């Protein structure tokens, strides 16, 4: 298990570092067109070949990876912040507040998450910012339900009840006594949510509702490559395999972290 975690972490860090280096050192390589190299197969001059416009696939793939990871971090961060806040408020105050907030969550969860994101992206229009808004709109629900469940359990503990009896302000109780105990399962949820956001962003881009050309995305690269699948399969295999391995590595890390946090301390 430890070797798997090390390999997955090294893979993700290596991809992120390579993507950052390409974005900082060679930003023009992803749009440079060479009509003499259209659909060239992978070779010594280009490890992943060239696309239908003669652009090198490798730097475009690395930039697309960097974009996917950035979107995932922003979406998961905003979703976790919003969902945790709403969940703690709902679980702490209960009553009508809890009922109203949970009915809103139930209505939103009645729709498949990706389908709702597609509808929102279609209404807002294509673009990176609108993709983030659409994914945050559907991403906070799981964090809300988890934070609420944890808060309902934590608020009955002796040290929390003692703080209430002593007249400690509610904000201080939530910050000092409730939030630290709620965060552990939320960290695990966040680590696993990253993989879901990566797939969702790629799906929206595949449908033309995400990142727009000339900026590359894993989803748009797969979509564009399907037209040349028989003559240039590397256009689909390169982003497809990369997406698969990236999501697998993130999920393995999330599972390992969950197991680690679930073990009692000696």
N, C-alpha and C positions, 0 to 999 in steps of 0.2 A: 504493500500500500504506500509506504513512504517513497519508494522509487517511482511509482506512478505519479504521485503528487509532484515530485521534483521534476519529472519529465514534462508534465502538463504545465506547471508553473514556468519552467524554462522555455517551453514552446510559446506560451502567450507573451511572456516578456520579450523573447526574441522577435516575435512578429511585431509587437508594439514598437520596439526600438528600431527595427528595420523600416517600418512605416514612417516613424518620425524622422529618420535620417533622410529618406527619400523626399518627404515633404519639405524638409528644410534645405537640402543640398541640391536637389534637382527637380524643382517644381514644374519645369517646362517639358520634361520628358514624357509626361502623361498625355500631352496634346500634340506632340511632334508627329506629323504625318509623313510617311515615306511610301509613295505609290509603287516603288520598286520592290517592296517587301510585303505586299498585301497577302495575308493568310499564310505567311511563311511558317513552317513547322519549327518547333523548338530546336535550337542548335547552339553552337559554342558562342555565337555573338548575342543570342537572346535565349535565356534558359527556358522561357515559357513561350517563345515564338512571338508572332505579330498578329494583330487583329485585322478586321476587314478594311481598315484605313491605313494599315501599315504602322500602327503604333505598337510599341513594345508592351507586351502583356504584363510582365513582372512589375515594373514601377506602377502601373495602373492598379494592379492587384494589391500592392502594398498600401497605396493611398486609399483604396476602397476599404481595406482592413482598418486603417487608422480612423476613417470616418465612421465605420460601424462601431468600433470600440468607444469613440467619443460620444456617439449618439446613445449607446447603451449606458455609459456612465452618467450622462446628463439625465436621461429618462428615468433610470433606476433611482438616482439621487433625488430628483424632484418627486417621483412617485412615493418613495419611502418617507420623505419629509411630510408631504401632504397627508398620506395615508396614516402615518403614525400619529400625527396631530389630531386628525379626526377620530381615529380609533380610541386614543386615550381620553379625549373629551367625552366620547360616547360611553365608554365603559365606566368612567369615573362618575359622571352625573346621572346616568341612567334615566329612568322615567320617560317623559315625553321627548327629551333630547335624544336619548338612545333610540327610541322607537322611530322618530323621524329620520335620523341619519341611517339607520339600518334598512329602512324601507327604500331609501334612495339607493343604497348599495345593492339591495336585492333587485331593484328594477334594472340597474345598470348591468348586473351579472346575469340577467335573463337573456342578454344578447351575447353571442360568441364574441370573445375579445377581439380576435383578428378581424371579424366581419365589421364590428363597430368601428375599429380603427380605419378600415377601408372606407367606410361611409364618411367618417369625419375628415379623412384626408381628401376624399373627393369633394366634400363641401368647402373645405378650406383652400384647396388647390395644392398642386404639387410644389415641393420645395423642402429643404432640410428643416427649416423652422416649423413648418406645418406638420411634418412627420413627428417631430418631437412633441408638439402639442397633442396630436392625435394619440400617440402612444402613452403619454402621461395621463390623458383622460381615461384610458382604460387600465392603466397600470397601478393606480393607487388603491384599487378595490381590495386586492389580496392583502396588502399591508394594513388596511383599515380593519378588516375582520380579524387578522392575527393580533394586532395591537389591542383591539377591544377585548378579545378573549383573554389575553395576558393581563390586562388591566383589571378585569373582573376578578381574576384570581389574586393578584397582588394586593388590591385594595383591602382585602380581608385579613391581611397578615398583621401580626401583633405590633410591629414597629410602625406600620402605617397608621393603625388605629390609635397608637399612643401619640403620634405626632398630631393627629386631628384633635384628640382630647386636650393636648397642651396648647391648642390654638394656633398652630403653625399655619401660615397662609397656604392656600391651595396650590398656588404656583410653586412655592418652595417644596411642598410635599411631592408634587408631580415631578419636579426636576431632580430632587435629591433621592427620593425613595422609590418612585414608580418607574421612571424612565430607565435607570440603570438595569433594573430587573427585566424590563420589557425588551431591551435592545438585543439580547442574545439570540432569540429565535428570529428577530427581524434581520439580523446580519446574515443568517443562513438563507432566509427568504430572498434577501437582496442578491446574494451571490448566485443563487439559482435563477433569479429573474433576469440576470444579464444575458444568459443564453437565449431566453425567450425574446428579449428585445432585439438581439442580433438577427434572429430568424424573422421577426416581424418587420424589421427595417428592410431586410433583403426581399421579403415578400412584397412590400409596398413598392419598392423600386422595380421589382420584376413586373409589376402591373402598371408601371409608369406613373405611380402616384408619389414616389419618393424623390430621391436625389436626381436632378436633371443633368443631361449632358451639357458641357463636356466633362463634368465631374464624374468620376467612376464610382460605381457601387457594385457590390457583389451580386445583387439581384439583377441590376441592369446588364452587367457583363454576361451573366448566364442567359438572360433573355436575348441579347444581341447575338450570342454565340449559337443559339439553337437554329438559326437560319443557315448556319454553315457546319452543322453537326457532321455531315458525311464527308466533307472535304477538309475540315479543320476542327477535329474534335477537341483539340487542346483549348479552344475558346470556351468550352463548357466544362471540361474536366478540371482545368486549373482553378477557377473560382468555386466550382461545385465541391471539389475535394477539400479545398481550403476552408470553406464554410462548414463542411461536415466535421473536419478535424478541430476547428476552433470551438464549435459548440460542444463537441465531445469533451475537449479539454476543460472547458469552463464547467460543465456538469460534473466531471470527475473531481475537480477542485471543490465545487460546492458540496458534493457528497462527503468528501474527506473532511471538510470543515464541520459539517453537521455532525459527523461521527465523533470528531475531536471535541466539539463543544458539548456533546451529549454524554461524554464519559465523566464519571464522578472523579473529583480530585482526590489524590491520596492524602 
